[in-house]
Amino acid sequence: MRRVAVTGLGVISPCGNTPEALFSNLMAAKSGIRRMTHPFAEKLGIRIAAEAEFRISDYFPTRMSAFDRTGLMALASAMQAWKDSGLELDDTEKERAGVFIGTGMGGSQSVDESSRAVYAENKERVNPLTVVKIMSNASASHISINYGLKGPCLTYCTACSSSSVSIGEAFRQIKTGYCDVALAGGTECLISNGSFKAWESLGVLAFEDPEDASASSKPFSKDRSGFVLGEGAAVLVLEDMERAKKRGARIYAEISGYGTTADASHITAPTIEGQARAMKLAMEEAGLGIDGIDYINAHGTATAANDVVETAAIKKVFGDRAYKIPVSSTKSMHGHLIGGAGALEFLISVLAINNNAVPPTANLKNPDPECDLDYVPNVGRTGLEINTVMSNSFGFGGTNGVLIAQKI
């Protein structure tokens, strides 16, 4: 089996559009959550979101604005990661390079636009590109086409764990020799009227903090009320370790473990057992015991059920050692990117290794007694020795994805 290196990072997020800006803002507990400026927000009961400062014209020619924002954020992140990696592939090498992207709902903004055109504006025709804007595999296809990559071009949809699964499956294909290089990650943009109405009705969105909208996401806090929808994308370049070293690539980390499980229990309610098994599987593949993890980037949605269940699952896996591991939810600042969340949070975890620092769980001023681990409240920590990180993602439908990265 081959080892797998991370050699490139790219990101579009509510907290910054480069890895450096993102990590700096998170360490400073600078939130990307704010009141929405969209006109449709006036029709909503909840009007806060974590929007990315992403203008299509800053990245692409005008003709590209015909495509959905979700796919273009993924492509922009991939372009950044590709440049960062210094990759140069010939035609033969491109046949062994794949694209693996996770998304929860694909081009949801385009779904909203076409529905409005038909049902509200009574138009006889919609945009002729509507189908290719909506299709979930558009993001992966944009990337594959842009770089001429002719290996696997795959899209994963497992709700909030989609992009953790996409990275994990890319890792497996390189490890087992089916690919040499992969662009892997996730993307999501659900900031539209219809999407907000749906999440609002489900009762999982956070209420706006009456004093500070940016502090509305409160993972592991007794007064948490739900998650804040975010948008963005994150893409990483994964590469056969031997190949990466041979070409002198910068290696951010090694992916050493991946665990995925199904709760097989309930469409929205998480289980301790399912989450714990995913963590254990990832650790077993990485060859690590309970003393081997230096930081956990938690799923940490700030919903009533998830935070308590994830806390219990971590305790089930690590026992008393759980209390000694820094655990934080960066969703407190960048919101919940749904299908894009796992990739963004894994990228942050890789940056924690490279900076020997751990970002905080912001807004944790009133801890829930049932959530009693070291959640790095409010202030990031520097000067640590972070050699191994775990990134947790748990999705509606019960698909769990856990990734482990290690310092080289």
Secondary structure as the mmCIF struct_conf table of DSSP 4:
data_model
#
loop_
_struct_conf.conf_type_id
_struct_conf.id
_struct_conf.beg_label_comp_id
_struct_conf.beg_label_asym_id
_struct_conf.beg_label_seq_id
_struct_conf.end_label_comp_id
_struct_conf.end_label_asym_id
_struct_conf.end_label_seq_id
STRN STRN1 VAL A 4 ILE A 12
STRN STRN2 SER A 13 SER A 13
TURN_TY1_P TURN_TY1_P1 PRO A 14 CYS A 15
STRN STRN3 GLY A 16 GLY A 16
BEND BEND1 ASN A 17 THR A 18
HELX_RH_AL_P HELX_RH_AL_P1 PRO A 19 MET A 27
TURN_TY1_P TURN_TY1_P2 ALA A 28 ALA A 29
STRN STRN4 ILE A 33 ARG A 35
BEND BEND2 HIS A 38 HIS A 38
HELX_RH_3T_P HELX_RH_3T_P1 PRO A 39 LYS A 43
BEND BEND3 GLY A 45 GLY A 45
STRN STRN5 ILE A 48 ALA A 50
HELX_RH_3T_P HELX_RH_3T_P2 ILE A 56 ASP A 58
TURN_TY1_P TURN_TY1_P3 TYR A 59 TYR A 59
BEND BEND4 PHE A 60 PHE A 60
HELX_RH_3T_P HELX_RH_3T_P3 THR A 62 ALA A 66
BEND BEND5 PHE A 67 PHE A 67
HELX_RH_AL_P HELX_RH_AL_P2 ARG A 69 SER A 85
TURN_TY1_P TURN_TY1_P4 GLY A 86 GLY A 86
HELX_RH_AL_P HELX_RH_AL_P3 ASP A 91 LYS A 94
TURN_TY1_P TURN_TY1_P5 GLU A 95 ARG A 96
STRN STRN6 ALA A 97 GLY A 102
BEND BEND6 GLY A 104 GLY A 107
HELX_RH_AL_P HELX_RH_AL_P4 SER A 108 SER A 115
HELX_RH_PI_P HELX_RH_PI_P1 ARG A 116 ALA A 120
BEND BEND7 GLU A 121 GLU A 121
BEND BEND8 GLU A 124 GLU A 124
TURN_TY1_P TURN_TY1_P6 PRO A 128 LEU A 129
HELX_RH_AL_P HELX_RH_AL_P5 THR A 130 ILE A 134
TURN_TY1_P TURN_TY1_P7 SER A 136 ASN A 137
HELX_RH_AL_P HELX_RH_AL_P6 ALA A 138 TYR A 147
TURN_TY1_P TURN_TY1_P8 GLY A 148 GLY A 148
BEND BEND9 GLY A 151 GLY A 151
STRN STRN7 CYS A 153 TYR A 156
HELX_RH_3T_P HELX_RH_3T_P4 ALA A 159 SER A 161
HELX_RH_AL_P HELX_RH_AL_P7 SER A 162 LYS A 175
TURN_TY1_P TURN_TY1_P9 THR A 176 GLY A 177
BEND BEND10 TYR A 178 TYR A 178
BEND BEND11 ASP A 180 ASP A 180
STRN STRN8 VAL A 181 GLU A 188
BEND BEND12 SER A 192 SER A 192
HELX_RH_AL_P HELX_RH_AL_P8 ASN A 193 LEU A 202
TURN_TY1_P TURN_TY1_P10 GLY A 203 GLY A 203
STRN STRN9 LEU A 205 LEU A 205
HELX_LH_PP_P HELX_LH_PP_P1 ALA A 206 ASP A 209
BEND BEND13 PRO A 210 GLU A 211
HELX_RH_3T_P HELX_RH_3T_P5 ALA A 213 ALA A 215
TURN_TY1_P TURN_TY1_P11 PRO A 219 PHE A 220
STRN STRN10 SER A 221 SER A 221
TURN_TY1_P TURN_TY1_P12 LYS A 222 ASP A 223
STRN STRN11 PHE A 227 PHE A 227
STRN STRN12 LEU A 229 GLY A 230
STRN STRN13 GLY A 232 ASP A 240
HELX_RH_AL_P HELX_RH_AL_P9 MET A 241 LYS A 246
TURN_TY1_P TURN_TY1_P13 ARG A 247 GLY A 248
STRN STRN14 ALA A 253 ALA A 262
BEND BEND14 SER A 265 SER A 265
BEND BEND15 ILE A 267 THR A 268
HELX_RH_AL_P HELX_RH_AL_P10 ILE A 272 ALA A 286
TURN_TY1_P TURN_TY1_P14 GLY A 287 GLY A 287
TURN_TY1_P TURN_TY1_P15 ILE A 290 ASP A 291
BEND BEND16 GLY A 292 GLY A 292
BEND BEND17 ASP A 294 ASP A 294
STRN STRN15 TYR A 295 ASN A 297
HELX_RH_AL_P HELX_RH_AL_P11 ALA A 304 PHE A 318
HELX_RH_3T_P HELX_RH_3T_P6 GLY A 319 LYS A 324
BEND BEND18 ILE A 325 ILE A 325
STRN STRN16 VAL A 327 SER A 328
TURN_TY1_P TURN_TY1_P16 THR A 330 THR A 330
HELX_RH_AL_P HELX_RH_AL_P12 LYS A 331 HIS A 334
STRN STRN17 HIS A 336 HIS A 336
HELX_RH_3T_P HELX_RH_3T_P7 ILE A 338 GLY A 340
HELX_RH_AL_P HELX_RH_AL_P13 ALA A 341 ASN A 355
TURN_TY1_P TURN_TY1_P17 ASN A 356 ASN A 356
STRN STRN18 VAL A 358 VAL A 358
STRN STRN19 THR A 361 THR A 361
TURN_TY1_P TURN_TY1_P18 ALA A 362 ASN A 363
BEND BEND19 LYS A 365 ASN A 366
STRN STRN20 PRO A 367 PRO A 367
TURN_TY1_P TURN_TY1_P19 PRO A 369 GLU A 370
BEND BEND20 LEU A 373 LEU A 373
STRN STRN21 PRO A 377 PRO A 377
BEND BEND21 ASN A 378 VAL A 379
STRN STRN22 ARG A 381 ARG A 381
BEND BEND22 GLY A 383 GLY A 383
STRN STRN23 THR A 388 PHE A 394
TURN_TY1_P TURN_TY1_P20 PHE A 396 GLY A 397
BEND BEND23 GLY A 398 GLY A 398
STRN STRN24 THR A 399 GLN A 406
#
